Amino acid sequence: MTNEKFNFTASLKKKLIITGIVGVALFVIGLAAVMMGGGHEEASHGAEAAGHAAEAASHGGGGEHGGSSWLTRIFANLWINNVYFTGVALIGVFFVAIQYVAQAGWSAPIKRIPLAFGNWLPIAGILMLVTWLVASHDLFHWTHEDLYVEGGPHYDEIIAGKKAYLNTPFYLARMVIYFSIWFLFFRWIRKEILAEDLDGSTQHWRKLIGISAGFIVFFAVSSSMSAWDWILSIDTHWFSTMIGWYVFASWFVTGLATITLIIVYLKESGYLPQVNSNHLHDLGKFVFAFSIFWTYIWVSQYLLIYYANIPEESVYFMERLNSDQYAPAFYVILIMNFFFPFLALMTRDAKRHVMFLKIVCPVVILGHWLDFYLMVTPGTMKEAGGFGFLEIGMAMIFGVAFLFVVLSSLAKVPLVAKNHPMLEESIHHHI
């Protein structure tokens, strides 16, 4: 069954299209409600919230340049989903690269699934670039030129000191470099993997170890730098030495949950007979372990900033904890991203049971989307942010588009590597 192919049926396409149409409808309803004021969940929260918003603006941007319109809310959601789904696509390629560098045998039948995620990268790059060109002034306080005019009314000494790194030409150059090299590595890895189906030798497998090692090295640097660019620079005065690890951890556990959920779907649809409960156990362990890892990074960042109590650092959490708008999400993500997966996947049987994986993985995927919402919205919208149909609808649109690209690419090649040297070992995988 190594030549089996996924059939992206008309029925499945129809379900995705209907979901996308529902997403569009929710987005339009949410947008109309916000524009008319009726769905403006971010109404006044009192003097305390207003005072805190002013404090946040003075430390992290916003101020006169801060956006609070419905248009800024759309831009913020575009940025959230761009960053989120870019990360999921990257983690798919990263997961495949790890398997080759580790010379892992257990994952031989499932590599094509995460590999397909990489097909989203060129779309993500275009969307990211267009969003930046259209919305950068609304999302990133440091893009306003009057902040750099020494002696001017809006001069900001701290932001001006970062101009060598935070300037539009260099920023865009970095973005283009990230996506270009990520995509080139993805195409290179994919080319060698597909060539292996035609050539029974191990030369492609050995070559893939070197290519994957190169990708991992570049990914280690670029994933942190992209986190500085796309997340940290929103709150321009905020300092965090852990943001690169934090964004990676959120991306990684989301990618693992997505990989697991798609494999479970394929298994239940009659595909991947080589995959057994032992493979699912390994995937469940990954989701379980890296949910704990994300929590470790979350707590470490929080405690370091809490202990130091430096205004430029603590304002990030004050902006979220002291806000009626964002505080609920602050606590909900801890439940969805740590407590629930930790308790639900604690036992051996739970990690091997399809039902548990089908419940936990969607919760983790949604919980980490909410994590990115909390990273982006308070810094761009301040107390004018909101959560409603607009956010849900746009996330559904992106999710459907991502799945359409992934499943379409899966349908073009065999689901399992035909001549993978460790396929037999994987078939007999037992833990």
C-alpha positions in Angstrom: 0.0 0.0 0.0 3.0 2.3 -0.4 1.5 3.6 -3.7 -1.8 4.7 -2.2 -2.9 8.3 -3.0 -5.2 10.6 -1.1 -8.4 11.3 -2.9 -9.4 14.9 -2.3 -13.1 14.2 -3.0 -15.7 16.6 -4.2 -17.6 15.9 -1.0 -14.7 17.0 1.1 -14.1 20.1 -1.1 -17.8 21.0 -0.7 -17.5 20.8 3.1 -14.5 23.1 3.1 -16.1 25.5 0.7 -19.3 25.6 2.9 -17.1 26.2 5.9 -15.3 29.0 4.1 -18.6 30.6 3.1 -19.8 30.5 6.7 -16.5 32.1 7.6 -17.0 34.9 5.1 -20.6 35.4 6.4 -19.4 35.6 10.0 -16.7 38.1 9.0 -19.2 40.3 7.1 -21.7 40.2 10.0 -18.9 41.0 12.5 -17.6 43.8 10.3 -21.0 45.3 9.9 -21.7 45.2 13.6 -18.4 46.9 14.4 -18.9 49.6 11.8 -22.3 50.3 13.1 -21.1 50.2 16.7 -23.5 47.5 17.7 -20.8 44.8 17.8 -18.2 47.0 19.3 -17.4 44.8 22.2 -14.6 47.2 23.1 -16.8 49.9 24.6 -15.5 51.9 27.6 -14.2 49.9 30.5 -13.9 52.8 33.0 -11.3 55.2 34.2 -8.9 52.5 35.3 -8.8 50.9 31.8 -8.5 54.2 30.1 -5.7 55.3 32.4 -3.9 52.0 31.7 -4.3 52.4 28.0 -2.7 55.8 28.2 0.2 54.2 30.1 0.5 51.4 27.6 0.5 53.9 24.7 3.3 55.9 26.3 5.5 52.8 26.5 4.7 50.7 23.6 3.3 52.8 20.8 -0.2 53.7 20.0 -0.7 57.2 21.2 -1.6 59.5 18.4 -0.5 56.9 15.9 -2.5 54.1 17.5 -5.4 52.7 15.5 -8.8 52.0 16.9 -11.0 51.8 13.8 -12.7 48.9 12.2 -10.0 49.0 9.5 -7.2 48.6 12.0 -9.1 45.7 13.5 -9.2 44.0 10.1 -5.4 44.6 9.7 -4.7 43.2 13.1 -6.6 40.0 12.3 -4.8 39.7 9.0 -1.5 39.9 10.8 -2.6 37.4 13.5 -3.6 34.8 10.9 -0.6 35.5 8.6 1.8 34.9 11.4 -0.1 31.9 12.8 -0.5 29.9 9.6 3.0 30.8 8.4 4.2 29.1 11.6 2.1 26.0 11.0 3.5 25.7 7.5 7.0 26.1 8.7 6.6 23.6 11.5 5.5 21.0 8.9 8.8 21.4 7.0 10.7 21.6 10.3 9.1 18.3 11.6 10.2 16.5 8.4 13.7 17.9 8.7 14.0 16.7 12.3 13.1 13.2 11.3 15.9 13.1 8.7 18.6 14.6 10.9 17.6 12.3 13.8 17.4 9.4 11.3 14.1 8.4 12.8 12.4 5.3 11.5 9.0 5.5 13.2 7.8 8.5 11.1 8.5 7.0 7.7 4.8 6.6 6.7 3.7 10.0 7.9 6.3 12.5 6.5 4.2 13.4 3.4 1.5 15.0 5.6 3.7 17.6 7.4 5.7 18.1 4.2 2.5 19.2 2.4 2.2 22.2 4.9 5.2 23.8 3.1 3.0 24.5 0.0 1.4 27.3 2.0 4.7 29.2 2.4 4.6 31.2 -1.0 1.0 32.2 -0.3 1.9 33.2 3.2 4.8 35.3 2.0 2.6 37.2 -0.5 -0.1 37.8 2.1 2.4 38.9 4.7 4.1 41.3 2.3 0.8 42.8 1.0 -0.5 43.2 4.6 2.6 45.0 5.6 2.6 47.3 2.6 -1.1 48.2 3.3 -1.3 48.2 7.1 2.2 48.8 8.5 1.4 52.3 9.8 -1.7 51.0 11.6 0.0 48.0 13.2 3.6 49.1 13.9 4.1 52.3 15.8 7.8 52.5 14.8 7.0 53.0 11.1 6.0 56.7 11.7 8.8 59.0 10.6 8.1 61.8 13.1 9.3 59.5 15.9 12.8 59.8 14.5 12.9 63.6 14.1 15.1 64.8 17.0 13.5 67.7 18.8 10.1 67.1 17.2 6.9 66.8 19.2 6.8 62.9 18.7 10.5 62.2 19.0 11.1 58.9 20.7 14.7 58.3 21.8 14.3 54.6 22.4 12.6 53.9 19.1 15.1 56.2 17.3 17.9 54.1 18.8 16.6 51.0 17.1 16.4 52.6 13.6 19.4 50.6 12.4 17.3 47.4 12.7 13.7 48.7 12.7 13.5 50.5 9.3 11.3 49.7 6.4 13.9 48.7 3.8 15.8 46.4 6.1 12.5 45.0 7.6 11.1 44.1 4.1 14.5 42.7 3.0 14.5 40.3 6.0 10.9 39.3 5.3 11.7 38.5 1.7 14.9 36.6 2.7 13.0 34.5 5.3 10.3 33.4 3.0 12.6 32.9 0.0 15.0 30.6 1.8 12.3 28.8 3.7 10.5 28.0 0.4 13.8 27.0 -1.4 14.6 24.6 1.4 11.1 23.2 1.2 11.3 22.7 -2.5 14.7 21.1 -2.2 13.6 18.7 0.5 10.4 17.8 -1.5 12.3 17.3 -4.7 14.6 14.7 -3.0 11.8 13.0 -1.2 9.8 12.5 -4.5 13.0 11.4 -6.3 13.4 8.7 -3.7 10.2 7.1 -5.0 11.8 6.5 -8.4 15.2 5.5 -7.2 15.5 2.6 -4.7 19.0 3.6 -3.5 19.7 5.4 -0.2 21.5 8.3 -1.8 18.5 10.6 -1.6 17.9 9.7 2.1 21.5 10.5 2.9 21.4 13.7 0.9 18.2 14.7 2.8 20.0 14.5 6.1 22.4 17.2 5.0 19.7 19.4 3.5 17.5 19.1 6.6 20.4 20.0 8.9 21.0 23.2 6.8 17.3 24.0 7.0 17.2 23.5 10.8 20.2 25.8 11.3 18.6 28.6 9.2 15.2 28.0 10.8 16.7 28.3 14.3 18.0 31.8 13.5 15.2 33.0 11.2 12.3 31.8 13.4 13.6 33.9 16.3 14.4 37.0 14.1 10.9 36.7 12.5 9.4 36.7 16.0 11.3 39.9 16.8 10.1 41.5 13.6 6.5 40.3 13.5 5.5 40.1 17.2 8.1 41.9 19.4 8.2 45.1 17.3 4.5 45.7 17.7 5.2 46.6 21.3 8.3 48.6 20.4 9.4 49.6 23.9 8.9 46.1 25.3 11.9 43.9 26.0 11.9 40.1 26.0 14.8 37.8 25.5 12.5 34.8 25.3 10.0 35.9 22.6 11.8 33.9 19.9 11.5 30.7 22.0 7.9 31.6 23.0 6.7 32.1 19.4 8.5 28.9 18.3 6.9 26.9 21.1 3.4 28.1 20.2 4.1 27.4 16.5 5.5 24.0 17.2 2.8 22.6 19.4 0.2 24.0 16.9 1.9 22.3 14.0 2.2 19.0 15.9 -1.5 19.1 16.8 -2.4 19.9 13.2 -0.2 17.0 11.9 -1.8 14.6 14.4 -5.3 15.7 13.6 -4.9 15.3 9.8 -3.2 11.8 10.3 -6.1 10.8 12.5 -8.6 12.0 9.8 -6.7 10.0 7.1 -6.5 6.9 9.3 -10.3 7.0 9.9 -10.9 7.5 6.2 -9.1 4.3 5.4 -5.7 5.6 4.5 -2.3 5.0 6.0 -2.6 1.3 7.0 1.0 1.4 8.0 0.2 3.8 10.9 -0.9 2.1 14.1 -1.6 3.1 17.7 2.2 3.2 18.4 2.6 6.0 15.9 -0.4 7.8 17.3 1.2 7.4 20.8 4.3 9.1 19.6 2.4 12.0 18.1 0.3 12.3 21.3 3.5 12.4 23.3 4.8 15.2 21.2 1.6 17.3 21.7 1.7 16.5 25.4 5.4 17.3 25.9 5.4 20.5 23.9 2.3 21.8 25.6 4.4 21.5 28.8 7.3 23.1 27.0 5.2 26.1 25.9 4.0 26.5 29.4 7.6 26.4 30.7 8.5 29.3 28.4 5.3 31.2 29.2 5.9 30.9 33.0 9.7 31.7 32.6 9.0 34.9 30.6 6.2 36.0 33.0 8.2 35.3 36.2 11.4 37.1 34.9 9.4 40.2 34.0 7.3 40.0 37.2 10.5 39.7 39.3 12.4 42.5 37.6 9.4 44.8 37.6 10.9 47.1 34.9 8.2 49.3 33.4 9.3 48.7 29.8 8.8 45.0 30.4 5.9 44.7 32.8 3.6 47.0 30.7 3.2 44.1 28.3 1.5 42.0 31.0 -0.3 44.9 32.6 -1.9 45.8 29.3 -3.4 42.3 29.2 -4.0 41.5 32.9 -5.5 44.8 33.9 -7.9 44.9 31.0 -11.5 43.7 31.1 -11.1 43.2 27.3 -8.1 40.9 27.4 -7.8 39.4 30.9 -10.3 36.6 30.1 -8.3 35.4 27.1 -5.1 35.6 29.2 -6.5 32.9 31.6 -8.3 30.9 28.9 -5.1 30.2 26.9 -3.5 28.7 30.0 -6.5 26.3 30.3 -6.6 25.5 26.6 -2.9 25.2 26.0 -1.7 23.6 29.2 -4.2 22.3 31.8 -6.5 20.6 29.3 -3.9 18.8 27.1 -1.8 18.0 30.2 -4.7 16.3 32.0 -6.3 14.8 28.9 -3.1 13.2 27.5 -1.5 12.3 30.8 -2.1 8.6 30.5 -0.6 6.1 28.0 -4.0 5.0 26.8 -5.2 8.6 26.1 -2.2 9.2 23.7 -3.1 6.1 21.7 -6.8 6.7 21.5 -8.2 8.4 18.5 -11.1 9.9 20.4 -8.8 11.8 22.9 -6.6 13.1 20.1 -9.6 14.3 18.1 -10.7 16.3 21.2 -7.4 17.6 22.4 -5.8 18.6 19.1 -8.5 21.1 18.0 -8.5 22.7 21.5 -4.7 23.1 21.3 -5.0 24.6 17.7 -7.7 27.1 18.8 -5.9 27.8 22.1 -2.7 28.8 20.3 -4.6 30.9 17.8 -5.9 32.8 20.8 -2.3 33.1 22.1 -1.3 34.9 18.9 -4.5 37.1 19.2 -3.2 38.1 22.6 0.3 38.8 21.3 -0.9 41.1 18.6 -4.3 42.8 19.4 -3.5 44.6 22.6 -0.4 46.2 21.1 -2.2 47.3 18.0 -5.7 48.1 19.2 -5.1 49.0 22.9 -8.4 49.0 24.7 -10.3 49.3 21.4 -9.7 45.7 20.6 -12.5 43.2 20.5 -13.3 39.5 19.8 -16.3 38.4 17.9 -17.7 37.2 14.6 -15.0 39.2 12.7 -12.2 37.4 14.3 -13.9 34.0 14.1 -14.8 34.5 10.4 -11.3 35.5 9.3 -9.7 32.6 11.2 -12.1 30.2 9.4 -11.3 31.7 6.0 -7.6 31.3 6.6 -8.1 27.8 8.0 -10.1 26.6 5.0 -7.6 28.1 2.6 -4.7 26.4 4.4 -6.4 23.0 4.4 -7.3 23.4 0.7 -3.7 24.0 -0.2 -2.4 21.1 2.0 -5.0 18.5 0.9 -4.7 19.5 -2.7 -0.9 18.9 -2.6 -1.4 15.6 -0.7 -3.6 14.4 -3.5 -0.8 14.9 -6.1 1.7 12.4 -4.7 1.7 9.0 -3.0 0.9 9.3 0.7 3.8 7.1 1.8 7.4 7.2 0.6 7.8 4.1 -1.6 11.5 3.5 -1.1 12.2 5.0 2.3 15.0 2.9 3.8 13.3 2.8 7.2 9.7 2.0 6.1 9.9 -1.6 7.2 11.1 -0.6 10.6 8.2 1.8 10.9 5.7 -0.8 10.0 6.9 -2.9 13.0 7.2 0.1 15.3 6.1 -0.8 18.8 6.4 1.1 22.1 
